[in-house]
């Protein structure tokens, strides 16, 4: 399946995890997460919901 909002060229998917709710999480090789949720739209069934860590989290450097 192709998702409507690409994670971007610098985001190389390492793992895809199913969420308990409707959607999934993709993780790249640096540990960044992108959360996708179901949209209910047949042409684009998932939308990009959130990035983790967020920009303030990156400033804290807790995730490195």
C-alpha positions in Angstrom: 0.0 0.0 0.0 1.1 3.5 -0.7 0.5 6.2 1.9 -0.6 9.7 0.8 1.9 11.6 3.0 5.4 10.1 2.4 7.7 10.1 5.4 10.3 11.8 3.2 13.5 10.9 1.4 15.7 11.0 4.6 13.4 8.7 6.5 14.4 5.1 5.7 11.9 2.7 7.2 13.4 0.1 9.4 10.2 -1.2 11.1 6.5 -1.0 10.8 4.4 -1.7 13.9 0.6 -2.1 14.1 -1.1 0.1 16.7 -3.8 -1.3 19.0 -6.0 1.5 17.7 -6.6 1.8 14.0 -3.3 2.8 12.4 0.4 2.0 12.4 3.8 3.4 13.4 6.9 3.5 11.2 10.4 3.7 12.7 13.6 4.8 10.9 17.2 3.7 11.5 17.8 6.7 13.8 14.9 5.9 16.1 12.5 8.5 14.8 8.8 7.5 14.8 5.9 8.5 12.5 2.4 7.7 13.6 -0.4 7.2 11.1 -4.1 6.9 11.8 -7.0 5.7 9.8 -8.8 8.5 8.0 -11.9 6.7 6.8 -11.3 7.9 3.2 -11.2 5.1 0.6 -8.6 6.9 -1.6 -6.3 7.8 1.3 -7.1 5.4 4.2 -4.3 6.6 6.5 -2.9 10.1 7.4 0.2 11.2 9.1 -0.8 12.0 12.7 2.4 12.8 14.7 6.2 12.6 14.7 8.2 11.4 17.7 10.4 12.7 19.1 9.0 16.2 18.5 11.2 19.2 18.0 11.3 20.2 21.7 12.2 16.5 22.4 15.2 16.8 20.0 16.4 19.9 21.9 16.4 17.9 25.1 18.4 15.1 23.6 16.8 12.5 25.8 16.3 10.2 22.9 19.9 9.8 21.8 
